Amino acid sequence: MHEFKVQDMTCSHCAGTIEKAVRALDPVAKVEVDLADHAVRIESGKPREAFKSAILEAGYSPETK
């Protein structure tokens, strides 16, 4: 499981944008978004850095948890 803290994810639109970026990289990934905790959890066999890059490209600042 990959976990990221995304402080600049503040609303459901942000969460949807991040989830879309993750699914573009891995359509079958399990994605959990916790807006209150600013957390994104991803279950996937793809590397963590690939997801970090995808979230960055979507316009957000992921920090590894």
mmJSON file of the N, C-alpha and C atoms, coordinates in Angstrom:
{"data_MODEL":{"atom_site":{
"group_PDB":["ATOM","ATOM","ATOM","ATOM","ATOM","ATOM","ATOM","ATOM","ATOM","ATOM","ATOM","ATOM","ATOM","ATOM","ATOM","ATOM","ATOM","ATOM","ATOM","ATOM","ATOM","ATOM","ATOM","ATOM","ATOM","ATOM","ATOM","ATOM","ATOM","ATOM","ATOM","ATOM","ATOM","ATOM","ATOM","ATOM","ATOM","ATOM","ATOM","ATOM","ATOM","ATOM","ATOM","ATOM","ATOM","ATOM","ATOM","ATOM","ATOM","ATOM","ATOM","ATOM","ATOM","ATOM","ATOM","ATOM","ATOM","ATOM","ATOM","ATOM","ATOM","ATOM","ATOM","ATOM","ATOM","ATOM","ATOM","ATOM","ATOM","ATOM","ATOM","ATOM","ATOM","ATOM","ATOM","ATOM","ATOM","ATOM","ATOM","ATOM","ATOM","ATOM","ATOM","ATOM","ATOM","ATOM","ATOM","ATOM","ATOM","ATOM","ATOM","ATOM","ATOM","ATOM","ATOM","ATOM","ATOM","ATOM","ATOM","ATOM","ATOM","ATOM","ATOM","ATOM","ATOM","ATOM","ATOM","ATOM","ATOM","ATOM","ATOM","ATOM","ATOM","ATOM","ATOM","ATOM","ATOM","ATOM","ATOM","ATOM","ATOM","ATOM","ATOM","ATOM","ATOM","ATOM","ATOM","ATOM","ATOM","ATOM","ATOM","ATOM","ATOM","ATOM","ATOM","ATOM","ATOM","ATOM","ATOM","ATOM","ATOM","ATOM","ATOM","ATOM","ATOM","ATOM","ATOM","ATOM","ATOM","ATOM","ATOM","ATOM","ATOM","ATOM","ATOM","ATOM","ATOM","ATOM","ATOM","ATOM","ATOM","ATOM","ATOM","ATOM","ATOM","ATOM","ATOM","ATOM","ATOM","ATOM","ATOM","ATOM","ATOM","ATOM","ATOM","ATOM","ATOM","ATOM","ATOM","ATOM","ATOM","ATOM","ATOM","ATOM","ATOM","ATOM","ATOM","ATOM","ATOM","ATOM","ATOM","ATOM","ATOM","ATOM","ATOM"],
"id":[1,2,3,4,5,6,7,8,9,10,11,12,13,14,15,16,17,18,19,20,21,22,23,24,25,26,27,28,29,30,31,32,33,34,35,36,37,38,39,40,41,42,43,44,45,46,47,48,49,50,51,52,53,54,55,56,57,58,59,60,61,62,63,64,65,66,67,68,69,70,71,72,73,74,75,76,77,78,79,80,81,82,83,84,85,86,87,88,89,90,91,92,93,94,95,96,97,98,99,100,101,102,103,104,105,106,107,108,109,110,111,112,113,114,115,116,117,118,119,120,121,122,123,124,125,126,127,128,129,130,131,132,133,134,135,136,137,138,139,140,141,142,143,144,145,146,147,148,149,150,151,152,153,154,155,156,157,158,159,160,161,162,163,164,165,166,167,168,169,170,171,172,173,174,175,176,177,178,179,180,181,182,183,184,185,186,187,188,189,190,191,192,193,194,195],
"type_symbol":["N","C","C","N","C","C","N","C","C","N","C","C","N","C","C","N","C","C","N","C","C","N","C","C","N","C","C","N","C","C","N","C","C","N","C","C","N","C","C","N","C","C","N","C","C","N","C","C","N","C","C","N","C","C","N","C","C","N","C","C","N","C","C","N","C","C","N","C","C","N","C","C","N","C","C","N","C","C","N","C","C","N","C","C","N","C","C","N","C","C","N","C","C","N","C","C","N","C","C","N","C","C","N","C","C","N","C","C","N","C","C","N","C","C","N","C","C","N","C","C","N","C","C","N","C","C","N","C","C","N","C","C","N","C","C","N","C","C","N","C","C","N","C","C","N","C","C","N","C","C","N","C","C","N","C","C","N","C","C","N","C","C","N","C","C","N","C","C","N","C","C","N","C","C","N","C","C","N","C","C","N","C","C","N","C","C","N","C","C","N","C","C","N","C","C"],
"label_atom_id":["N","CA","C","N","CA","C","N","CA","C","N","CA","C","N","CA","C","N","CA","C","N","CA","C","N","CA","C","N","CA","C","N","CA","C","N","CA","C","N","CA","C","N","CA","C","N","CA","C","N","CA","C","N","CA","C","N","CA","C","N","CA","C","N","CA","C","N","CA","C","N","CA","C","N","CA","C","N","CA","C","N","CA","C","N","CA","C","N","CA","C","N","CA","C","N","CA","C","N","CA","C","N","CA","C","N","CA","C","N","CA","C","N","CA","C","N","CA","C","N","CA","C","N","CA","C","N","CA","C","N","CA","C","N","CA","C","N","CA","C","N","CA","C","N","CA","C","N","CA","C","N","CA","C","N","CA","C","N","CA","C","N","CA","C","N","CA","C","N","CA","C","N","CA","C","N","CA","C","N","CA","C","N","CA","C","N","CA","C","N","CA","C","N","CA","C","N","CA","C","N","CA","C","N","CA","C","N","CA","C","N","CA","C","N","CA","C","N","CA","C","N","CA","C","N","CA","C"],
"label_alt_id":[null,null,null,null,null,null,null,null,null,null,null,null,null,null,null,null,null,null,null,null,null,null,null,null,null,null,null,null,null,null,null,null,null,null,null,null,null,null,null,null,null,null,null,null,null,null,null,null,null,null,null,null,null,null,null,null,null,null,null,null,null,null,null,null,null,null,null,null,null,null,null,null,null,null,null,null,null,null,null,null,null,null,null,null,null,null,null,null,null,null,null,null,null,null,null,null,null,null,null,null,null,null,null,null,null,null,null,null,null,null,null,null,null,null,null,null,null,null,null,null,null,null,null,null,null,null,null,null,null,null,null,null,null,null,null,null,null,null,null,null,null,null,null,null,null,null,null,null,null,null,null,null,null,null,null,null,null,null,null,null,null,null,null,null,null,null,null,null,null,null,null,null,null,null,null,null,null,null,null,null,null,null,null,null,null,null,null,null,null,null,null,null,null,null,null],
"label_comp_id":["MET","MET","MET","HIS","HIS","HIS","GLU","GLU","GLU","PHE","PHE","PHE","LYS","LYS","LYS","VAL","VAL","VAL","GLN","GLN","GLN","ASP","ASP","ASP","MET","MET","MET","THR","THR","THR","CYS","CYS","CYS","SER","SER","SER","HIS","HIS","HIS","CYS","CYS","CYS","ALA","ALA","ALA","GLY","GLY","GLY","THR","THR","THR","ILE","ILE","ILE","GLU","GLU","GLU","LYS","LYS","LYS","ALA","ALA","ALA","VAL","VAL","VAL","ARG","ARG","ARG","ALA","ALA","ALA","LEU","LEU","LEU","ASP","ASP","ASP","PRO","PRO","PRO","VAL","VAL","VAL","ALA","ALA","ALA","LYS","LYS","LYS","VAL","VAL","VAL","GLU","GLU","GLU","VAL","VAL","VAL","ASP","ASP","ASP","LEU","LEU","LEU","ALA","ALA","ALA","ASP","ASP","ASP","HIS","HIS","HIS","ALA","ALA","ALA","VAL","VAL","VAL","ARG","ARG","ARG","ILE","ILE","ILE","GLU","GLU","GLU","SER","SER","SER","GLY","GLY","GLY","LYS","LYS","LYS","PRO","PRO","PRO","ARG","ARG","ARG","GLU","GLU","GLU","ALA","ALA","ALA","PHE","PHE","PHE","LYS","LYS","LYS","SER","SER","SER","ALA","ALA","ALA","ILE","ILE","ILE","LEU","LEU","LEU","GLU","GLU","GLU","ALA","ALA","ALA","GLY","GLY","GLY","TYR","TYR","TYR","SER","SER","SER","PRO","PRO","PRO","GLU","GLU","GLU","THR","THR","THR","LYS","LYS","LYS"],
"label_asym_id":["A","A","A","A","A","A","A","A","A","A","A","A","A","A","A","A","A","A","A","A","A","A","A","A","A","A","A","A","A","A","A","A","A","A","A","A","A","A","A","A","A","A","A","A","A","A","A","A","A","A","A","A","A","A","A","A","A","A","A","A","A","A","A","A","A","A","A","A","A","A","A","A","A","A","A","A","A","A","A","A","A","A","A","A","A","A","A","A","A","A","A","A","A","A","A","A","A","A","A","A","A","A","A","A","A","A","A","A","A","A","A","A","A","A","A","A","A","A","A","A","A","A","A","A","A","A","A","A","A","A","A","A","A","A","A","A","A","A","A","A","A","A","A","A","A","A","A","A","A","A","A","A","A","A","A","A","A","A","A","A","A","A","A","A","A","A","A","A","A","A","A","A","A","A","A","A","A","A","A","A","A","A","A","A","A","A","A","A","A","A","A","A","A","A","A"],
"label_entity_id":["1","1","1","1","1","1","1","1","1","1","1","1","1","1","1","1","1","1","1","1","1","1","1","1","1","1","1","1","1","1","1","1","1","1","1","1","1","1","1","1","1","1","1","1","1","1","1","1","1","1","1","1","1","1","1","1","1","1","1","1","1","1","1","1","1","1","1","1","1","1","1","1","1","1","1","1","1","1","1","1","1","1","1","1","1","1","1","1","1","1","1","1","1","1","1","1","1","1","1","1","1","1","1","1","1","1","1","1","1","1","1","1","1","1","1","1","1","1","1","1","1","1","1","1","1","1","1","1","1","1","1","1","1","1","1","1","1","1","1","1","1","1","1","1","1","1","1","1","1","1","1","1","1","1","1","1","1","1","1","1","1","1","1","1","1","1","1","1","1","1","1","1","1","1","1","1","1","1","1","1","1","1","1","1","1","1","1","1","1","1","1","1","1","1","1"],
"label_seq_id":[1,1,1,2,2,2,3,3,3,4,4,4,5,5,5,6,6,6,7,7,7,8,8,8,9,9,9,10,10,10,11,11,11,12,12,12,13,13,13,14,14,14,15,15,15,16,16,16,17,17,17,18,18,18,19,19,19,20,20,20,21,21,21,22,22,22,23,23,23,24,24,24,25,25,25,26,26,26,27,27,27,28,28,28,29,29,29,30,30,30,31,31,31,32,32,32,33,33,33,34,34,34,35,35,35,36,36,36,37,37,37,38,38,38,39,39,39,40,40,40,41,41,41,42,42,42,43,43,43,44,44,44,45,45,45,46,46,46,47,47,47,48,48,48,49,49,49,50,50,50,51,51,51,52,52,52,53,53,53,54,54,54,55,55,55,56,56,56,57,57,57,58,58,58,59,59,59,60,60,60,61,61,61,62,62,62,63,63,63,64,64,64,65,65,65],
"pdbx_PDB_ins_code":[null,null,null,null,null,null,null,null,null,null,null,null,null,null,null,null,null,null,null,null,null,null,null,null,null,null,null,null,null,null,null,null,null,null,null,null,null,null,null,null,null,null,null,null,null,null,null,null,null,null,null,null,null,null,null,null,null,null,null,null,null,null,null,null,null,null,null,null,null,null,null,null,null,null,null,null,null,null,null,null,null,null,null,null,null,null,null,null,null,null,null,null,null,null,null,null,null,null,null,null,null,null,null,null,null,null,null,null,null,null,null,null,null,null,null,null,null,null,null,null,null,null,null,null,null,null,null,null,null,null,null,null,null,null,null,null,null,null,null,null,null,null,null,null,null,null,null,null,null,null,null,null,null,null,null,null,null,null,null,null,null,null,null,null,null,null,null,null,null,null,null,null,null,null,null,null,null,null,null,null,null,null,null,null,null,null,null,null,null,null,null,null,null,null,null],
"Cartn_x":[0.847,0.0,0.889,0.532,1.237,0.369,0.976,0.229,0.903,0.071,0.556,-0.266,0.385,-0.277,-0.318,-1.509,-1.667,-2.365,-1.576,-2.12,-2.982,-2.658,-3.409,-4.639,-5.029,-6.276,-7.333,-8.241,-9.146,-10.633,-10.984,-12.408,-12.628,-13.895,-14.209,-13.719,-13.664,-13.124,-11.643,-10.905,-9.482,-9.328,-10.141,-10.071,-10.355,-11.348,-11.691,-10.577,-9.926,-8.823,-7.662,-7.358,-6.27,-6.627,-7.857,-8.279,-8.209,-8.602,-8.538,-7.082,-6.164,-4.745,-4.193,-4.599,-4.15,-4.696,-5.974,-6.593,-6.063,-5.59,-4.977,-3.688,-3.022,-1.789,-2.074,-3.084,-3.453,-4.973,-5.689,-7.157,-7.756,-7.015,-7.556,-7.049,-6.347,-5.842,-7.004,-6.831,-7.81,-7.346,-8.213,-7.862,-8.786,-8.203,-8.979,-8.516,-9.465,-9.157,-9.84,-9.071,-9.6,-9.352,-10.39,-10.253,-9.9,-10.524,-10.29,-8.827,-8.203,-6.809,-5.833,-6.381,-5.561,-4.713,-5.297,-4.559,-5.086,-4.158,-4.493,-3.787,-4.551,-3.994,-4.28,-3.249,-3.368,-2.839,-3.66,-3.218,-2.976,-1.708,-1.34,0.055,0.326,1.654,2.609,2.076,2.918,3.778,4.929,5.817,5.258,5.61,5.173,5.525,6.727,7.178,6.318,5.792,4.92,3.643,3.081,1.877,2.19,3.331,3.731,3.833,4.438,4.567,3.21,2.309,0.974,0.205,0.329,-0.369,0.253,1.562,2.242,1.78,1.694,1.265,-0.185,-0.983,-2.379,-2.474,-1.343,-1.326,-1.314,-1.002,-1.007,0.386,0.567,1.885,1.874,2.069,2.03,3.323,3.153,4.283,4.132,5.224,5.167,4.913,3.966,3.648,4.536],
"Cartn_y":[-1.178,0.0,1.236,2.184,3.465,4.507,5.302,6.351,7.692,8.679,10.037,11.0,12.037,13.166,14.269,14.764,15.791,16.989,17.885,19.008,19.944,20.046,20.972,20.323,19.139,18.496,18.935,19.819,20.437,20.179,19.581,19.396,18.134,17.823,16.614,16.709,17.904,18.066,17.69,18.146,17.79,16.269,15.658,14.209,13.481,13.947,13.337,13.48,14.629,14.867,13.924,13.756,12.863,11.418,11.026,9.653,9.389,10.351,10.21,10.041,10.801,10.699,9.318,8.803,7.475,6.404,6.508,5.5,5.55,6.702,6.785,5.964,5.89,5.118,3.629,3.33,1.94,1.865,1.488,1.467,0.535,-0.468,-1.412,-1.145,-0.054,0.282,0.549,0.175,0.516,1.842,2.852,4.195,4.611,5.028,5.563,6.995,7.912,9.319,9.737,10.301,10.811,12.315,13.075,14.532,15.143,14.656,15.222,15.089,13.982,13.714,14.107,14.556,14.883,13.682,12.495,11.267,10.586,9.995,9.179,7.844,6.759,5.411,4.658,4.024,3.343,1.923,0.96,-0.429,-0.742,-1.005,-1.281,-1.895,-2.624,-3.18,-2.205,-1.066,-0.046,0.643,1.187,1.831,3.125,3.365,4.563,5.841,5.905,7.129,7.45,6.429,6.665,7.386,6.974,7.637,9.04,9.188,10.519,11.476,11.025,11.851,12.178,11.196,11.412,12.456,12.397,13.37,14.757,14.816,16.094,16.696,15.866,16.338,16.818,16.286,16.715,18.064,18.551,19.877,19.891,18.746,18.655,18.288,18.413,18.223,17.03,15.821,14.649,14.489,14.16,13.822,12.366,11.621,10.214,10.098,9.253,9.024,7.943],
"Cartn_z":[0.0,0.0,0.0,-0.842,-0.911,-0.208,0.664,1.362,1.138,0.858,0.654,1.496,1.974,2.633,1.581,1.292,0.261,0.914,1.488,2.253,1.395,0.103,-0.75,-1.401,-0.935,-1.349,-0.334,-0.754,0.204,-0.033,-1.173,-1.464,-2.29,-2.535,-3.297,-4.74,-5.294,-6.65,-6.673,-5.675,-5.568,-5.478,-4.619,-4.43,-5.743,-6.479,-7.763,-8.782,-8.795,-9.724,-9.414,-8.142,-7.74,-8.066,-7.77,-8.079,-9.584,-10.387,-11.847,-12.305,-11.722,-12.077,-11.715,-10.556,-10.121,-11.055,-11.391,-12.259,-13.695,-14.117,-15.445,-15.482,-14.354,-14.249,-14.041,-13.227,-12.933,-12.754,-13.817,-13.781,-12.731,-12.275,-11.296,-9.874,-9.673,-8.338,-7.39,-6.124,-5.087,-4.496,-4.556,-4.104,-2.969,-1.851,-0.727,-0.492,-0.445,-0.203,1.099,2.011,3.275,3.298,2.943,2.877,4.231,5.304,6.629,7.047,6.663,7.037,5.922,4.775,3.597,3.165,3.258,2.968,1.703,0.965,-0.202,-0.009,-0.063,0.059,-1.229,-1.748,-3.037,-2.909,-3.303,-3.379,-4.841,-5.178,-6.561,-6.595,-7.645,-7.847,-8.52,-8.941,-9.59,-8.527,-8.937,-7.957,-7.372,-6.106,-5.381,-6.136,-6.672,-7.353,-8.574,-9.231,-10.39,-9.949,-8.808,-8.302,-7.804,-7.157,-6.686,-7.869,-8.956,-10.165,-10.764,-10.791,-11.355,-10.547,-9.219,-8.358,-8.54,-8.66,-8.921,-10.242,-11.275,-12.595,-12.57,-11.643,-11.501,-10.781,-10.265,-9.645,-8.127,-7.514,-6.057,-5.54,-4.23,-3.615,-2.646,-3.167,-2.291,-1.482,-0.221,0.643,1.024,1.008,1.381,2.869,3.241,4.657,5.211],
"occupancy":[1.0,1.0,1.0,1.0,1.0,1.0,1.0,1.0,1.0,1.0,1.0,1.0,1.0,1.0,1.0,1.0,1.0,1.0,1.0,1.0,1.0,1.0,1.0,1.0,1.0,1.0,1.0,1.0,1.0,1.0,1.0,1.0,1.0,1.0,1.0,1.0,1.0,1.0,1.0,1.0,1.0,1.0,1.0,1.0,1.0,1.0,1.0,1.0,1.0,1.0,1.0,1.0,1.0,1.0,1.0,1.0,1.0,1.0,1.0,1.0,1.0,1.0,1.0,1.0,1.0,1.0,1.0,1.0,1.0,1.0,1.0,1.0,1.0,1.0,1.0,1.0,1.0,1.0,1.0,1.0,1.0,1.0,1.0,1.0,1.0,1.0,1.0,1.0,1.0,1.0,1.0,1.0,1.0,1.0,1.0,1.0,1.0,1.0,1.0,1.0,1.0,1.0,1.0,1.0,1.0,1.0,1.0,1.0,1.0,1.0,1.0,1.0,1.0,1.0,1.0,1.0,1.0,1.0,1.0,1.0,1.0,1.0,1.0,1.0,1.0,1.0,1.0,1.0,1.0,1.0,1.0,1.0,1.0,1.0,1.0,1.0,1.0,1.0,1.0,1.0,1.0,1.0,1.0,1.0,1.0,1.0,1.0,1.0,1.0,1.0,1.0,1.0,1.0,1.0,1.0,1.0,1.0,1.0,1.0,1.0,1.0,1.0,1.0,1.0,1.0,1.0,1.0,1.0,1.0,1.0,1.0,1.0,1.0,1.0,1.0,1.0,1.0,1.0,1.0,1.0,1.0,1.0,1.0,1.0,1.0,1.0,1.0,1.0,1.0,1.0,1.0,1.0,1.0,1.0,1.0],
"B_iso_or_equiv":[0.0,0.0,0.0,0.0,0.0,0.0,0.0,0.0,0.0,0.0,0.0,0.0,0.0,0.0,0.0,0.0,0.0,0.0,0.0,0.0,0.0,0.0,0.0,0.0,0.0,0.0,0.0,0.0,0.0,0.0,0.0,0.0,0.0,0.0,0.0,0.0,0.0,0.0,0.0,0.0,0.0,0.0,0.0,0.0,0.0,0.0,0.0,0.0,0.0,0.0,0.0,0.0,0.0,0.0,0.0,0.0,0.0,0.0,0.0,0.0,0.0,0.0,0.0,0.0,0.0,0.0,0.0,0.0,0.0,0.0,0.0,0.0,0.0,0.0,0.0,0.0,0.0,0.0,0.0,0.0,0.0,0.0,0.0,0.0,0.0,0.0,0.0,0.0,0.0,0.0,0.0,0.0,0.0,0.0,0.0,0.0,0.0,0.0,0.0,0.0,0.0,0.0,0.0,0.0,0.0,0.0,0.0,0.0,0.0,0.0,0.0,0.0,0.0,0.0,0.0,0.0,0.0,0.0,0.0,0.0,0.0,0.0,0.0,0.0,0.0,0.0,0.0,0.0,0.0,0.0,0.0,0.0,0.0,0.0,0.0,0.0,0.0,0.0,0.0,0.0,0.0,0.0,0.0,0.0,0.0,0.0,0.0,0.0,0.0,0.0,0.0,0.0,0.0,0.0,0.0,0.0,0.0,0.0,0.0,0.0,0.0,0.0,0.0,0.0,0.0,0.0,0.0,0.0,0.0,0.0,0.0,0.0,0.0,0.0,0.0,0.0,0.0,0.0,0.0,0.0,0.0,0.0,0.0,0.0,0.0,0.0,0.0,0.0,0.0,0.0,0.0,0.0,0.0,0.0,0.0],
"pdbx_formal_charge":[null,null,null,null,null,null,null,null,null,null,null,null,null,null,null,null,null,null,null,null,null,null,null,null,null,null,null,null,null,null,null,null,null,null,null,null,null,null,null,null,null,null,null,null,null,null,null,null,null,null,null,null,null,null,null,null,null,null,null,null,null,null,null,null,null,null,null,null,null,null,null,null,null,null,null,null,null,null,null,null,null,null,null,null,null,null,null,null,null,null,null,null,null,null,null,null,null,null,null,null,null,null,null,null,null,null,null,null,null,null,null,null,null,null,null,null,null,null,null,null,null,null,null,null,null,null,null,null,null,null,null,null,null,null,null,null,null,null,null,null,null,null,null,null,null,null,null,null,null,null,null,null,null,null,null,null,null,null,null,null,null,null,null,null,null,null,null,null,null,null,null,null,null,null,null,null,null,null,null,null,null,null,null,null,null,null,null,null,null,null,null,null,null,null,null],
"auth_seq_id":[1,1,1,2,2,2,3,3,3,4,4,4,5,5,5,6,6,6,7,7,7,8,8,8,9,9,9,10,10,10,11,11,11,12,12,12,13,13,13,14,14,14,15,15,15,16,16,16,17,17,17,18,18,18,19,19,19,20,20,20,21,21,21,22,22,22,23,23,23,24,24,24,25,25,25,26,26,26,27,27,27,28,28,28,29,29,29,30,30,30,31,31,31,32,32,32,33,33,33,34,34,34,35,35,35,36,36,36,37,37,37,38,38,38,39,39,39,40,40,40,41,41,41,42,42,42,43,43,43,44,44,44,45,45,45,46,46,46,47,47,47,48,48,48,49,49,49,50,50,50,51,51,51,52,52,52,53,53,53,54,54,54,55,55,55,56,56,56,57,57,57,58,58,58,59,59,59,60,60,60,61,61,61,62,62,62,63,63,63,64,64,64,65,65,65],
"auth_comp_id":["MET","MET","MET","HIS","HIS","HIS","GLU","GLU","GLU","PHE","PHE","PHE","LYS","LYS","LYS","VAL","VAL","VAL","GLN","GLN","GLN","ASP","ASP","ASP","MET","MET","MET","THR","THR","THR","CYS","CYS","CYS","SER","SER","SER","HIS","HIS","HIS","CYS","CYS","CYS","ALA","ALA","ALA","GLY","GLY","GLY","THR","THR","THR","ILE","ILE","ILE","GLU","GLU","GLU","LYS","LYS","LYS","ALA","ALA","ALA","VAL","VAL","VAL","ARG","ARG","ARG","ALA","ALA","ALA","LEU","LEU","LEU","ASP","ASP","ASP","PRO","PRO","PRO","VAL","VAL","VAL","ALA","ALA","ALA","LYS","LYS","LYS","VAL","VAL","VAL","GLU","GLU","GLU","VAL","VAL","VAL","ASP","ASP","ASP","LEU","LEU","LEU","ALA","ALA","ALA","ASP","ASP","ASP","HIS","HIS","HIS","ALA","ALA","ALA","VAL","VAL","VAL","ARG","ARG","ARG","ILE","ILE","ILE","GLU","GLU","GLU","SER","SER","SER","GLY","GLY","GLY","LYS","LYS","LYS","PRO","PRO","PRO","ARG","ARG","ARG","GLU","GLU","GLU","ALA","ALA","ALA","PHE","PHE","PHE","LYS","LYS","LYS","SER","SER","SER","ALA","ALA","ALA","ILE","ILE","ILE","LEU","LEU","LEU","GLU","GLU","GLU","ALA","ALA","ALA","GLY","GLY","GLY","TYR","TYR","TYR","SER","SER","SER","PRO","PRO","PRO","GLU","GLU","GLU","THR","THR","THR","LYS","LYS","LYS"],
"auth_asym_id":["A","A","A","A","A","A","A","A","A","A","A","A","A","A","A","A","A","A","A","A","A","A","A","A","A","A","A","A","A","A","A","A","A","A","A","A","A","A","A","A","A","A","A","A","A","A","A","A","A","A","A","A","A","A","A","A","A","A","A","A","A","A","A","A","A","A","A","A","A","A","A","A","A","A","A","A","A","A","A","A","A","A","A","A","A","A","A","A","A","A","A","A","A","A","A","A","A","A","A","A","A","A","A","A","A","A","A","A","A","A","A","A","A","A","A","A","A","A","A","A","A","A","A","A","A","A","A","A","A","A","A","A","A","A","A","A","A","A","A","A","A","A","A","A","A","A","A","A","A","A","A","A","A","A","A","A","A","A","A","A","A","A","A","A","A","A","A","A","A","A","A","A","A","A","A","A","A","A","A","A","A","A","A","A","A","A","A","A","A","A","A","A","A","A","A"],
"auth_atom_id":["N","CA","C","N","CA","C","N","CA","C","N","CA","C","N","CA","C","N","CA","C","N","CA","C","N","CA","C","N","CA","C","N","CA","C","N","CA","C","N","CA","C","N","CA","C","N","CA","C","N","CA","C","N","CA","C","N","CA","C","N","CA","C","N","CA","C","N","CA","C","N","CA","C","N","CA","C","N","CA","C","N","CA","C","N","CA","C","N","CA","C","N","CA","C","N","CA","C","N","CA","C","N","CA","C","N","CA","C","N","CA","C","N","CA","C","N","CA","C","N","CA","C","N","CA","C","N","CA","C","N","CA","C","N","CA","C","N","CA","C","N","CA","C","N","CA","C","N","CA","C","N","CA","C","N","CA","C","N","CA","C","N","CA","C","N","CA","C","N","CA","C","N","CA","C","N","CA","C","N","CA","C","N","CA","C","N","CA","C","N","CA","C","N","CA","C","N","CA","C","N","CA","C","N","CA","C","N","CA","C","N","CA","C","N","CA","C","N","CA","C","N","CA","C","N","CA","C"],
"pdbx_PDB_model_num":[1,1,1,1,1,1,1,1,1,1,1,1,1,1,1,1,1,1,1,1,1,1,1,1,1,1,1,1,1,1,1,1,1,1,1,1,1,1,1,1,1,1,1,1,1,1,1,1,1,1,1,1,1,1,1,1,1,1,1,1,1,1,1,1,1,1,1,1,1,1,1,1,1,1,1,1,1,1,1,1,1,1,1,1,1,1,1,1,1,1,1,1,1,1,1,1,1,1,1,1,1,1,1,1,1,1,1,1,1,1,1,1,1,1,1,1,1,1,1,1,1,1,1,1,1,1,1,1,1,1,1,1,1,1,1,1,1,1,1,1,1,1,1,1,1,1,1,1,1,1,1,1,1,1,1,1,1,1,1,1,1,1,1,1,1,1,1,1,1,1,1,1,1,1,1,1,1,1,1,1,1,1,1,1,1,1,1,1,1,1,1,1,1,1,1]
}}}
